[in-house]
Amino acid sequence: MPKPMIEAPLDEYEKYGFLIKQNKDGSVLVESIEKNSQDLVIHCTLNLAIWGPKGNLIIDPDEDGVLVYIPNDPQQFPKVNDAKNRTNLTHGQWYVDVFFAINSHDSQITESNLDTNFSINKKDDVLIIKRKFVHKWYSYKWPYILYIYPDAKVKIKLKIPFFKRLFR
């Protein structure tokens, strides 16, 4: 399994309100330091964006592994309620926005439906979101599985096809 790539020192993420942990299975666990915040947002599309009260960060499902970019200063998440192209839900402290009308060849908006591009399930108290398709662009290559825990934690794992893993 490819090793996660973390662009900044871990204490840099802490300044912006996130604890980052790399797991042996190639996944990344992101935990908000602000345990009681209602300002936690996850935006799922080709990549993932996570907003917290002290900052936000972007995570790409790169061909080489999960890539966690340097965190940014806090910005307001623009909540859009366009039911045609997205699904919005709340899970624990998280507001989750899934933008599913995306193309697997570029970043153009398509007439895709949710079931084609993403699956959303709940197992016990964990919300599981899977991006289903392999993207043509290198920086968004592999589908991801997102495990959203109600206590301000989220785990990101790549779903690399078996054939590709044989040749790594």
N, C-alpha and C positions, 0 to 999 in steps of 0.2 A: 504494500500500500504506500503511495507517495506520502512523504513527510510534509506536514503543514509548513507554510512559509509565513513567518511573522515579520513584518517590515520594521517595526520599532521595538525598542527594549520594552519589556513587560511593564516596567514602572511608568512608562509613558502612557500606556492604556489606562493604568490606575488613576492618573491625573485627570483623565477624561471620564472616569466613572465605570471602567470595565476591568474585570479580572479575566485574563486569557490563560487557558490551559490547553496544552497539546497532549493528545492521547496517543497511545501506542498503535491504535488502529487507524491512524491518519486523520482522525476527526479533531475538531477544535471545540472546546467548551467556552462560551462567553457568558459571564455572569455580571449582572449589574451590581455595583456597590450600593446603589440607592435602592435598598430592599423594599421600601414602602412607596416608591414613586409610582404615580399614575401616568408618567410621561414616557413610558417605554413602548417603542414602536419597532416592528419588524416589517420591512417591505421586501416581498419576494417577487423576483422577475428573473431575468437572465442571471443576475447575481443577487446578493442579499445586502440590504442596508439596515443598520441597527441604530436607532436613536435613543438617547438617554438624556437626562436633565443636564449633564455636564459636557456632553459631546456626542458625536456619532462616528460610525465607521462603516466601511464597505468591505465585503468579503466576496471574492471571486472563486468560482469552482474551476480553477485553472487546470489545464492538462497535466501540469506537474504536481498538483495537490491543492489543498485549500490555501488561498492567499488572503491574508488579513492585512489590509492597508493601514497606514499611519492614521490615527484618529484625528478628527477635525473638531473645531470649536462648535458648541451647540447651535443648532438651527431648528426652527420649528418645522415639524413634518406637515406638509400640505395635505390634509385629509380630503380626499376626493371621493365622493360617493357616486361614481359612475358604475352602476350595476351591470352595464353592458360589457365592460372590459375587466372588471375586477371583483373580487370577493373580499369583504371586510368582516372581521370577527374579533371577538375579545376572548383571551384565554388567560386567566389569572390576572397578572399585572400587565400583560402584553396586549397592545392593539396590533392586530395582524392584517396587513394589506397584501393581497395576492393579485398581481397584475398578470393575467393569463393570456392576453391577446398579443403574443409575441411570436416572431417567426424563428425557425431554427436555422436560417441561413444568414440573417442580418438582424437589424434592430427595428425593422418596420412593424407597425401595428397590423395585425391580421384579424380575420374574423374567426379565430380559433375559439373553441369552447374550453371551459375549465377542465373537463375530463380528458381532453386530448393532451394538454400540457402539464397539468398538475393533478395530484390526488391529495385529498385532505381527509385524514382519519383521526380518531381519538382512541387511545389505548390507555386504560386506567386514567390517570390525571395528565397524560402527555399528549399534546397535539402534534401529529406527525404530518408534515407537508413534504411531498416528493415532487421535484421537477422531473418530468419523465423523459424529456428528449435530449439527445446529444446535439450540441450546437456546433456550427461550422467554425465559428471564431475561436481561436486558441484560448483567449482569456475567459471564455465562458463554456469551455468544452464539455465537461461532464455533468450529467444530472446530479443533483444533490438531494440529500434527505435532511430535513430540518426537524429536530426534536425540540419542541417548545414546552418548557416546564412552567407551571404557574408561579413558581417562587423566583422569578427574575433570572432564570437560566435558559440558555439555548445551546444546543449541540448541533454542529454542522458536519456532515459526513458526505463524501463523494460516493457515487454509485458508478464505479468504473466497470465497464463490461468485462466479462470473464475472459474473452479472447484477448483483450488488450493487456490484462494482468499476466497472461501466460508469457508474454514477450518482454516484460519489464526486467 
